[in-house]
Amino acid sequence: MFSLGSSHRFYLHQGHCDMRKSFDGLCGLVSSGMQRNPTSGEVFVFLNRSRTHIKLLHWESGGFVLYYKRLESGTFSTPNNELGTELQWSDLVLMVEGIQVMKSVQKKRYSLY
């Protein structure tokens, strides 16, 4: 069952990824390259060099799930934040849907943190 949503934490892999990698190869990139635990329940996002393919690796209770999308034309645009850092759910949705925000202003909101 598809279970990704705003309650998950998303991390974009720094640099490009060989899209021939599957579960074990991507887990190796997560543990060695990103210094994170692949079975933590976080979602790890990988792009190829030309940014035409995207893979999302996620651990669920029964095992790993791999989401894969290949664009027939165009490229995925990365968010403005640095690669290797946490992505917001909204940034991931915009990236997958091909929407690039040229200018945005976020108003100050109350936060407990």
C-alpha positions as CSV (number, residue, x, y, z in Angstrom):
1,M,0.0,0.0,0.0
2,F,1.3,3.5,-0.8
3,S,1.9,5.2,2.5
4,L,4.0,8.3,1.9
5,G,2.8,11.6,3.4
6,S,3.7,14.7,5.2
7,S,4.3,12.8,8.5
8,H,7.5,11.2,7.0
9,R,11.0,12.8,6.9
10,F,12.5,13.1,3.4
11,Y,16.2,13.3,2.6
12,L,17.7,14.2,-0.8
13,H,20.9,12.3,-1.6
14,Q,23.8,14.6,-2.3
15,G,25.1,14.3,-5.9
16,H,23.8,11.9,-8.5
17,C,22.9,8.2,-8.3
18,D,23.3,5.3,-10.6
19,M,19.7,4.3,-11.3
20,R,20.7,0.7,-11.8
21,K,21.0,0.4,-8.0
22,S,18.2,-1.4,-6.3
23,F,17.4,-1.9,-2.6
24,D,20.8,-3.1,-1.4
25,G,22.8,-0.6,-3.4
26,L,20.6,2.4,-2.3
27,C,20.8,1.2,1.3
28,G,24.6,1.3,1.0
29,L,24.4,4.9,-0.2
30,V,22.1,5.8,2.7
31,S,24.3,4.2,5.4
32,S,27.8,5.2,4.0
33,G,27.1,8.3,2.0
34,M,24.3,10.0,4.1
35,Q,25.3,8.5,7.5
36,R,21.7,7.5,8.2
37,N,19.9,4.3,9.0
38,P,18.0,2.9,6.0
39,T,15.5,1.1,8.3
40,S,14.6,4.2,10.3
41,G,11.3,4.8,8.4
42,E,12.7,8.0,6.8
43,V,12.3,8.4,3.0
44,F,15.5,8.8,0.9
45,V,15.3,10.5,-2.5
46,F,17.8,9.8,-5.3
47,L,18.3,11.5,-8.7
48,N,20.4,10.5,-11.6
49,R,23.0,12.8,-13.2
50,S,20.6,14.2,-15.8
51,R,17.8,14.5,-13.3
52,T,15.3,12.6,-15.5
53,H,14.9,9.7,-13.0
54,I,13.9,9.7,-9.4
55,K,13.9,6.9,-6.8
56,L,12.4,7.0,-3.3
57,L,13.5,4.4,-0.8
58,H,11.4,3.8,2.3
59,W,11.3,1.2,5.0
60,E,7.9,-0.1,6.1
61,S,7.0,-2.7,8.6
62,G,7.3,-5.6,6.1
63,G,10.4,-4.4,4.2
64,F,11.7,-1.9,1.8
65,V,9.5,0.0,-0.8
66,L,11.1,1.6,-3.8
67,Y,9.2,4.3,-5.8
68,Y,10.6,5.1,-9.2
69,K,9.6,7.7,-11.8
70,R,11.2,8.3,-15.2
71,L,10.4,11.5,-17.1
72,E,9.9,11.2,-20.9
73,S,10.8,14.9,-21.3
74,G,12.1,17.6,-19.0
75,T,14.0,17.3,-15.7
76,F,13.3,17.2,-12.0
77,S,14.3,20.5,-10.4
78,T,15.9,20.3,-7.0
79,P,14.6,22.6,-4.2
80,N,16.6,25.7,-3.2
81,N,17.9,24.1,0.0
82,E,21.2,22.3,0.0
83,L,21.4,18.7,-1.2
84,G,21.8,16.1,1.6
85,T,19.5,18.1,3.9
86,E,15.9,17.3,4.8
87,L,13.2,18.0,2.3
88,Q,9.7,19.2,3.2
89,W,6.8,17.1,1.9
90,S,5.6,20.1,-0.1
91,D,9.1,20.4,-1.8
92,L,9.0,16.8,-2.8
93,V,5.5,17.0,-4.2
94,L,6.5,20.1,-6.2
95,M,9.7,18.4,-7.5
96,V,7.9,15.2,-8.6
97,E,5.0,17.2,-10.2
98,G,7.5,19.4,-12.1
99,I,6.4,22.7,-10.5
100,Q,9.2,25.2,-9.9
101,V,8.5,28.1,-7.6
102,M,10.3,31.1,-8.8
103,K,9.6,33.4,-5.9
104,S,7.8,32.7,-2.7
105,V,7.4,34.4,0.6
106,Q,6.6,32.5,3.8
107,K,4.8,34.5,6.4
108,K,5.9,34.2,10.0
109,R,3.8,31.7,12.0
110,Y,3.6,30.7,15.6
111,S,5.6,27.6,16.5
112,L,6.3,25.8,19.7
113,Y,9.8,24.9,18.5
